[in-house]
Amino acid sequence: MKLPLPPLPTALQPKPKRPGEAEPAKPLDHVKEAGISTVDWVDERTALSGAARWTMFRKVPKGTNWFYTLGSATLFAFLSQAVTGVFLAMYYDPSVTRAYESARYITNDVFLGEFVRGMHKWGSTVMVILVFLHMARVFFFGAYKYPRELNWVIGVVLLILTMLMSFTGYLLPFDQRSYWATIVGVNINGTGPLVGPFLSDFLRGGAEFGATTLSRFYAIHMLLVPGAIIALIGAHLYLVTRLGTTAPPWLKAESDEGIREERI
């Protein structure tokens, strides 16, 4: 037998409705009003609603398909790398004597450490693949042409920075494989014309591969490259929003006569 619920105290009981009085507001309505008031308060002081509308509400060309989501997928992969990288940095020790042990500790002892490290490791590979696919889509769709040349240049720089971030992160576990692979990679960079030897010395932190190399790779991987990527992604998204996206190359203009008149 189910016992009845105890009665509410008098102070908590809803007041009776008077004739002609509106229905009392529900608790959920108060929450919605509070949220709207908070957004209005922030917007009144920052005027961000106009920028948000300008960014999100724009015309999309006819024929847009799943190929156009590769850029957003790359951005999501970068955000995943940033979040997992922050958690890994909480336990990682960028020193020659403690780097390998800290990586082992993250994998074996930290709660969900192996999962987060796996996301960061495989997420790096996924991000590189998505960047190449996105660049291939832009190239084959002709989206690098006027007036989007600057956005193409920014995309090329982002591709290089993504490869650099992947290269510098490979050394951080500081095991035998990453150590010798990084030496090979740095020596290959040193064979480049003119700037090759200087670039190799910069990456090593000196003439030889030593203790400062690991800390330099860690600083480049955690601070220099992500900061540059964030700034260039902001510029990239601004240009995409301002210039719009191109229609697929297999779609023709609706009126060739109208195009000829505009050119004349």
Secondary structure, DSSP 8 states (H G I E B T S, - for coil): ---------GGGS-----TT------HHHHHHHHHHHHHHHHHHHH-HHHHHHHHHS----TT--GGGGHHHHHHHHHHHHHHHHHHHHTT---STTTHHHHHHHHHHTSTTHHHHHHHHHHHHHHHHHHHHHHHHHHHHTTTTSTT-HHHHHHHHHHHHHHHHHHHHHHTTT--HHHHHHHHHHHHHHHTSSSSHHHHHHHHHTSSS--HHHHHHHHHIIIIIHHHHHHHHHHHHHHHHHHH-----TT---S-HHHHHHHH-
